[in-house]
Every structure is written in structure tokens, then in C-alpha cells.
Amino acid sequence: MREAVYTGANPSSEPDLQELMSRVAMGDEDAFASVYDAVAGPVLGVVQAVLRDPAQSEEVAQEVLVEVWRTAPRYRAEIGTALNWVLTLAHRRAVDRVRSVEAAAVRDHKAALLARTPDFDEVTEQVEARLEREQVRRCLRTLTEIQRQAVTLAYYRGLTYRQVAEALTLPLGTAKTRLRDGLIRLRDCLGVTA
């Protein structure tokens, strides 16, 4: 990852900034005010170069400066200048914001697509229902006349065993047997497992 480099006109202020950072690391608020004054402009510049949105740039720059206050003890002078460390934080935070905004846009787009997608496909449902009806009709034709009549009366007209027996002029036990045998044959024909 490339590190942000300060190319300002006054490099002589760097040692002061480094000393100020060590004081900020110990919680010195006056030192932080001086650091803030020294780096706020360059931080905003780096952030604006990445984000290009003035309002978001100001927000992210503020977050960076708060992060400088909180994480000042992590700064190591032997690794680089204080300004470069702060500008690196600014660049990373700005890139994180860009990624966050892009991810949110992708999530919103996916959510919008899901909202438009119907819970089920009506055409598919209708086709499947028609195919199931055709299969039931085909299987009903494999039953004997008495079995088909018993199943039809019981399941399509909602008659009880006794009413089926009366309608077919059969003894009650015979009507139950014909209905049971018809249902077993239908189950086998439809491929339903018990």
C-alpha cells in the first residue's frame, strides 16, 4: 500500500509535530489542538481527493482527526513522520468510506431486485397444478368403476363412508374396502410414498 507523502512548503515544522504527537499520546489536549491546526487542511485535501464529495469529505476528515486523538499512542516516529502517519490514516479512512458507500449501493440494488421478484411464479404454479390434475385424472381411469365412484363421492363431493355406501347401494364394509383399495391404487399410480 502506498503511503501518503506531504509535499508542503514548511518541512521545518515536522519535528514540532512529532513532539506534539508524543504529547497527544499522553492525553495533552493543548498539544492536540496544535496538531489539529497543523494537519486539518492536509487531511481534508487527501480525503477530498479520494471522495470528491465536500460534505462526506468534511465528515471523514473529522473522523480522522478524532482517530488521531484516540490512536496517538500507536504513532512511531522511527517509522515515519507524524504528518505522513496522519495522512495515511486519512487516506485509509477515505478509501474505507468509498468501499462502504459502494457496498451499500450494491446491497440496496440487491434489495430492490428482491422486492420486485414475486414470491412465486404464477405461470409455473398454474402449469404444475394442471399437470397434477391431469395425473390424478389419468390415475383415476386405472381404478375399477366402483373404486372410482367411491373415491369421487368421498373426496370430490365430501360424502361420509355411510353416504358413499348408500349412494352406491353397497354394504358399508364393502364401500369402505372399495374406497381403501382405490386410494391405495391412486397412491401407487401417483408415486406417493407412505
PyMOL commands that set and color helices and strands:
alter all, ss='L'
color gray80, all
select helices_A, chain A and resi 11-25+29-51+54-74+82-116+122-140+145-156+161-167+172-190
alter helices_A, ss='H'
color red, helices_A
deselect
rebuild
show_as cartoon
